[in-house]
Structure formats: structure tokens, C-alpha cells
Amino acid sequence: MKKHMVLEYLYILGGTLLAGFAVAVFSTPAKIAGGGVNGISTILYHTLGWDPGLSMLMINIPLFLIGMKVFGAYYGVKSLVGAVCLSLFVSLFGHLTGYKGILTYGDRMDTLLSAVFGGVLLGCGIGIVMRSGANTGGTDIIAQILNRYTPLNLGTSLFLTDGCVILAGFAVFGLERALFAIIQLYISSQMINFMVMSIGTKYAKTAYIVSEQHQRIGERIINELHHGGTLLTGVGIFTGKERTILLAVVHNRQINHLLQIVHDEDPSAFVFVHETYQVMGQGFVPMERIVGQKK
């Protein structure tokens, strides 16, 4: 278990290093506000002169307090570490480069390269952090709250929150920079999806777990992921023996945590996972909201 925790924090450290480099060296110098708190910090840097790393931390603190109130203290610990590390790396790389980046920005090609490579590194970094079960805070928290209390799925919620930041960037930097921001946002989203099994593009994951330790796995799903599950009965066609199957539906951001739980309790378990586009019920979207929306 300790080894697993160390690995999680190494994920957070490595992911925030990549993301911080992307924000400080590509996004901020190119005036690309591609969504999230990093987009807001880019706007504040070029309008008020605030250090992006510091402004990201200042914005994240109240958002984390809200997130912990809604999702519980467990939600906030690793994510707070991720947000602090990201802010530190942004400030570190920013001061090393003077927030001037590594390109000259003499023409549009430099801005396009910043959008592309910044999007790749940012998405890859955030994806690595999310593999640990954490995130880097910011507008992701707002999106998750919208996802919890409205019929909007996580992908749509993220699109709306990031869209508001891009609109603010359009008002400050103009249409051309806003279009580059959309390019960066798309690329970073695809990289996040690639890193954490399409997180944000599908609603949730459904896992079928065949294990003798299904009782212990179920207890940890309840205590650590705050979700329930269903025990099904099946018969193995080779052995002819009756087996218990644990079915669990979790949010995208929790699937790696779930798989780690299964591995901890039964490394020989048989598991298969598939995408789930809409989930109604406790812990997800209340059914009456979906029914009312369709009416």
C-alpha cells in the first residue's frame, strides 16, 4: 500500500512538472488562454502583471474549499498537492525563462507551435496526474460540481467552464488568440483522454470483477470511492463452478483507483471495463432530472 501511495505522488510530481512547463513556456508567452485556471492566470499576467503560478494558487484555494465541502476531505488531499506542485513548477519555469518562452513569436507559426506543443505537454501532464486519482484543481472542480448537481455529463461541464475562459481570452487578446486557444484545448483534451482511458469524453466506466475477494473489494469501493456495487452470480463454462461477479460503476477519474483496489486485494482477479455514457441514480445524475429534461 505504501508503495502504491509513493507511486501516486510520483505521478503527481511528474505530471505537474510537464504541465507547469507547458503553461510557463508555451501558453503564457503566446497569450493562449486555453481554458482552466492556467488560462485565467495567463490573462491576469498580461493584464495585471500577476505571476501565473501565484495567481493559480490563489484561485485554487477557494475552489478546493468548495470541492472538499461537496466531495469530502478525501477528495482534496492529493488534488491540493497537485495544484500546489503545478503552481510551483509554473513559477519555477516562468522565472527561469522570464515568461518569454523558447520561441521568438515573430509570426503566427510560433503561436501555432505553442498551441500544439503546449497542448500536448499540458494534456499529458494533467493526464498523468489524473492517473493517480487526483487532479490539478481549478475549473475541473466547478465542472465536477455541475456534473454532480445537473444533468450535464463531465465532458459537457468541462467544455462549458473552459469555454467561459476562452471567451474571456477572446475579449482580452482578440479572435486570433482565442482560435489558437481552442486548438490547444482540443489537443490537451485528446492527450488527457489518451492518458486516462478517454476520461472526459465518456460519462463513466463500468467494471465487472470476478474475484474470491469480492467482499473486501466491495467494502473498499464503498469506503474509498463512495460508490456501491452489485453482486451477480455466474457459472464458469470451463469449470462449471458458480462464481460471484462484482459489478461497479464509477466516474472516469476513479477507474484507476478501482483497478488498484482490485490488484491490492486479488492480483489474480479477472476484470473487464467498458465505457458508460449515461448513469442515473445515487452518486450520479438523479433519474428525475433526466426524465424532466427529456420531457
C-alpha positions as CSV (number, residue, x, y, z in Angstrom):
1,M,0.0,0.0,0.0
2,K,2.9,2.4,0.8
3,K,4.5,1.6,-2.5
4,H,1.2,2.5,-4.2
5,M,1.0,5.8,-2.4
6,V,4.6,6.7,-3.3
7,L,3.8,5.9,-7.0
8,E,0.7,8.1,-6.9
9,Y,2.7,11.1,-5.7
10,L,5.4,10.4,-8.2
11,Y,2.6,10.6,-10.9
12,I,1.5,13.9,-9.4
13,L,5.1,15.3,-9.3
14,G,5.9,14.2,-12.9
15,G,2.6,15.3,-14.3
16,T,2.6,18.7,-12.8
17,L,6.2,19.2,-13.9
18,L,5.1,18.7,-17.5
19,A,2.0,20.8,-17.2
20,G,3.9,23.6,-15.4
21,F,6.4,23.7,-18.2
22,A,3.7,23.9,-20.8
23,V,1.9,26.8,-19.1
24,A,5.1,28.8,-18.3
25,V,7.0,28.2,-21.6
26,F,4.2,27.9,-24.2
27,S,0.8,29.1,-23.1
28,T,1.7,32.3,-21.1
29,P,4.3,33.8,-23.5
30,A,2.0,33.1,-26.5
31,K,-1.1,34.7,-24.8
32,I,-3.1,31.5,-25.2
33,A,-5.9,31.2,-22.6
34,G,-6.9,27.7,-23.4
35,G,-9.3,27.1,-20.5
36,G,-8.9,26.3,-16.8
37,V,-7.2,28.2,-14.1
38,N,-4.0,28.3,-16.2
39,G,-6.0,30.3,-18.9
40,I,-7.2,32.7,-16.2
41,S,-3.6,33.1,-14.9
42,T,-2.4,33.9,-18.4
43,I,-5.0,36.7,-18.7
44,L,-4.1,38.1,-15.3
45,Y,-0.4,38.0,-16.1
46,H,-0.8,40.0,-19.3
47,T,-3.3,42.5,-17.9
48,L,-2.3,43.0,-14.3
49,G,1.2,41.6,-14.2
50,W,0.4,38.9,-11.7
51,D,2.8,35.9,-11.5
52,P,0.8,33.0,-13.2
53,G,1.9,30.4,-10.6
54,L,0.9,32.5,-7.7
55,S,-2.4,33.6,-9.2
56,M,-3.3,29.9,-10.0
57,L,-2.7,29.0,-6.3
58,M,-4.8,32.0,-5.1
59,I,-7.7,30.9,-7.4
60,N,-7.4,27.2,-6.5
61,I,-7.6,27.7,-2.7
62,P,-11.3,28.8,-2.5
63,L,-12.2,26.3,-5.2
64,F,-10.6,23.5,-3.2
65,L,-12.5,24.5,-0.1
66,I,-15.7,24.2,-2.1
67,G,-14.7,20.9,-3.6
68,M,-13.9,19.4,-0.2
69,K,-17.2,20.6,1.1
70,V,-19.1,18.9,-1.7
71,F,-17.0,15.8,-2.2
72,G,-15.4,15.3,1.2
73,A,-11.9,15.6,2.7
74,Y,-10.5,12.6,0.8
75,Y,-11.2,14.4,-2.5
76,G,-9.0,17.3,-1.5
77,V,-5.7,16.0,-0.2
78,K,-4.0,14.6,-3.3
79,S,-5.6,17.2,-5.5
80,L,-4.4,20.0,-3.3
81,V,-0.8,18.6,-3.6
82,G,-1.3,18.5,-7.4
83,A,-2.4,22.1,-7.5
84,V,0.4,23.4,-5.3
85,C,3.0,21.5,-7.3
86,L,1.6,22.8,-10.6
87,S,1.8,26.4,-9.3
88,L,5.3,25.9,-8.0
89,F,6.5,24.5,-11.4
90,V,4.8,27.3,-13.3
91,S,6.6,29.9,-11.2
92,L,9.9,28.0,-11.4
93,F,9.9,27.6,-15.2
94,G,8.5,31.1,-15.6
95,H,11.2,32.8,-13.6
96,L,13.9,30.7,-15.4
97,T,12.6,31.9,-18.8
98,G,11.2,35.3,-17.7
99,Y,7.8,34.1,-19.1
100,K,9.2,34.8,-22.6
101,G,9.2,31.1,-23.7
102,I,11.6,29.5,-26.0
103,L,10.2,30.8,-29.3
104,T,10.5,34.3,-30.7
105,Y,6.8,34.9,-31.6
106,G,7.8,36.8,-34.7
107,D,4.8,35.3,-36.6
108,R,1.7,33.2,-36.3
109,M,3.7,30.0,-36.7
110,D,5.4,30.4,-33.3
111,T,1.9,30.9,-31.7
112,L,0.6,27.8,-33.5
113,L,3.6,25.7,-32.3
114,S,2.9,26.9,-28.8
115,A,-0.7,25.9,-29.1
116,V,0.3,22.4,-30.4
117,F,3.2,21.6,-28.1
118,G,1.7,23.3,-25.2
119,G,-1.5,21.3,-25.6
120,V,0.4,18.0,-25.9
121,L,2.5,18.6,-22.8
122,L,-0.3,20.1,-20.7
123,G,-2.7,17.3,-21.6
124,C,-0.1,14.6,-21.0
125,G,0.8,16.2,-17.6
126,I,-2.7,16.5,-16.4
127,G,-3.5,13.0,-17.6
128,I,-0.6,11.6,-15.6
129,V,-1.8,13.4,-12.5
130,M,-5.4,12.1,-13.0
131,R,-4.0,8.5,-13.2
132,S,-3.1,8.9,-9.6
133,G,-6.7,9.7,-8.8
134,A,-6.0,13.4,-8.2
135,N,-6.3,16.5,-10.4
136,T,-4.8,19.9,-10.5
137,G,-7.9,21.7,-9.3
138,G,-9.2,24.8,-10.9
139,T,-12.2,24.8,-13.1
140,D,-12.3,21.0,-13.1
141,I,-13.8,21.3,-9.6
142,I,-16.6,23.6,-11.0
143,A,-17.2,21.1,-13.8
144,Q,-17.4,18.2,-11.4
145,I,-19.9,20.1,-9.2
146,L,-22.0,20.8,-12.3
147,N,-21.7,17.1,-13.2
148,R,-23.0,16.2,-9.8
149,Y,-25.9,18.5,-9.4
150,T,-27.1,18.9,-13.0
151,P,-27.9,16.5,-15.9
152,L,-24.7,17.7,-17.7
153,N,-22.1,14.9,-18.1
154,L,-18.5,15.6,-17.1
155,G,-17.3,16.3,-20.7
156,T,-20.0,18.9,-21.3
157,S,-19.4,20.5,-17.9
158,L,-15.7,20.8,-18.7
159,F,-16.5,22.3,-22.1
160,L,-18.7,25.0,-20.6
161,T,-16.2,26.0,-17.9
162,D,-13.3,26.1,-20.4
163,G,-15.5,27.9,-22.9
164,C,-16.0,30.7,-20.5
165,V,-12.2,31.2,-20.0
166,I,-11.7,31.1,-23.8
167,L,-14.3,33.8,-24.2
168,A,-12.5,35.9,-21.6
169,G,-9.3,35.4,-23.5
170,F,-11.1,36.5,-26.7
171,A,-12.1,39.7,-25.0
172,V,-8.5,40.4,-23.9
173,F,-6.3,39.0,-26.6
174,G,-8.6,39.0,-29.7
175,L,-10.1,36.4,-32.0
176,E,-6.9,35.0,-33.4
177,R,-5.5,34.1,-29.9
178,A,-8.9,32.6,-29.0
179,L,-8.8,30.3,-32.0
180,F,-5.3,29.2,-31.0
181,A,-6.7,28.6,-27.5
182,I,-9.3,26.3,-29.0
183,I,-6.6,24.3,-30.8
184,Q,-4.6,23.9,-27.6
185,L,-7.7,22.9,-25.6
186,Y,-8.7,20.3,-28.2
187,I,-5.2,18.8,-28.3
188,S,-4.8,18.8,-24.5
189,S,-8.2,17.1,-24.1
190,Q,-7.2,14.4,-26.5
191,M,-4.0,13.8,-24.6
192,I,-5.8,13.6,-21.3
193,N,-8.2,11.1,-22.9
194,F,-5.3,9.0,-24.2
195,M,-3.5,9.0,-20.8
196,V,-6.5,8.1,-18.7
197,M,-8.7,5.9,-20.8
198,S,-10.9,8.5,-22.5
199,I,-11.6,10.5,-19.3
200,G,-14.0,13.4,-20.0
201,T,-15.3,12.0,-23.3
202,K,-17.4,9.3,-21.8
203,Y,-19.6,9.6,-18.8
204,A,-18.3,6.8,-16.6
205,K,-16.7,3.3,-16.5
206,T,-18.4,0.0,-15.7
207,A,-16.2,-2.7,-14.3
208,Y,-17.1,-6.4,-14.0
209,I,-14.8,-8.1,-11.4
210,V,-14.6,-11.8,-10.9
211,S,-12.8,-12.5,-7.6
212,E,-12.9,-14.6,-4.5
213,Q,-12.2,-11.4,-2.6
214,H,-15.3,-9.6,-3.9
215,Q,-16.5,-8.8,-0.3
216,R,-13.3,-7.0,0.6
217,I,-13.1,-5.2,-2.8
218,G,-16.7,-4.1,-2.3
219,E,-16.0,-2.7,1.1
220,R,-13.1,-0.6,-0.2
221,I,-15.3,0.6,-3.2
222,I,-17.8,1.9,-0.6
223,N,-15.2,3.4,1.8
224,E,-12.7,4.9,-0.7
225,L,-14.7,5.6,-3.9
226,H,-18.0,6.3,-2.2
227,H,-20.0,4.1,-4.6
228,G,-21.9,0.9,-4.3
229,G,-22.0,-2.1,-6.5
230,T,-24.0,-5.2,-7.4
231,L,-23.1,-8.9,-6.8
232,L,-24.1,-11.1,-9.7
233,T,-23.9,-14.9,-9.9
234,G,-22.4,-16.7,-12.9
235,V,-21.1,-20.1,-13.9
236,G,-17.7,-20.8,-15.4
237,I,-18.1,-22.7,-18.7
238,F,-14.8,-24.5,-18.2
239,T,-15.0,-25.4,-14.5
240,G,-18.8,-25.5,-14.2
241,K,-18.4,-23.8,-10.9
242,E,-20.6,-20.9,-9.6
243,R,-18.7,-17.6,-9.4
244,T,-19.6,-14.3,-7.9
245,I,-19.2,-11.2,-10.1
246,L,-19.0,-7.7,-8.7
247,L,-20.4,-5.0,-11.0
248,A,-19.3,-1.4,-10.1
249,V,-19.9,1.8,-12.0
250,V,-17.5,4.7,-11.2
251,H,-16.6,8.1,-12.5
252,N,-13.9,8.2,-15.1
253,R,-11.4,9.8,-12.7
254,Q,-11.9,6.9,-10.3
255,I,-11.2,3.9,-12.6
256,N,-7.5,3.7,-11.9
257,H,-8.2,3.8,-8.2
258,L,-10.7,1.0,-8.6
259,L,-8.2,-1.2,-10.5
260,Q,-5.6,-0.6,-7.9
261,I,-8.1,-1.7,-5.2
262,V,-8.7,-4.9,-7.1
263,H,-5.0,-5.5,-7.6
264,D,-4.3,-5.0,-3.9
265,E,-6.9,-7.5,-2.8
266,D,-6.6,-10.1,-5.6
267,P,-3.9,-9.8,-8.2
268,S,-5.3,-12.8,-10.0
269,A,-8.8,-11.3,-10.4
270,F,-10.5,-11.2,-13.8
271,V,-11.7,-7.7,-14.7
272,F,-13.1,-6.1,-17.8
273,V,-14.1,-2.5,-18.2
274,H,-16.2,-0.7,-20.7
275,E,-17.5,2.8,-21.3
276,T,-20.8,4.0,-19.9
277,Y,-22.4,7.0,-21.5
278,Q,-25.2,7.8,-19.0
279,V,-25.7,6.8,-15.4
280,M,-28.7,7.6,-13.3
281,G,-29.1,7.0,-9.6
282,Q,-27.3,7.7,-6.4
283,G,-23.9,9.2,-6.8
284,F,-24.6,10.2,-10.4
285,V,-27.4,12.1,-12.1
286,P,-30.8,11.7,-10.4
287,M,-33.3,10.0,-12.7
288,E,-36.0,12.7,-12.3
289,R,-33.6,15.3,-13.8
290,I,-33.0,13.2,-16.9
291,V,-36.7,12.4,-17.3
292,G,-37.7,16.0,-16.7
293,Q,-35.1,17.2,-19.2
294,K,-36.3,14.8,-21.9
295,K,-39.9,15.9,-21.3
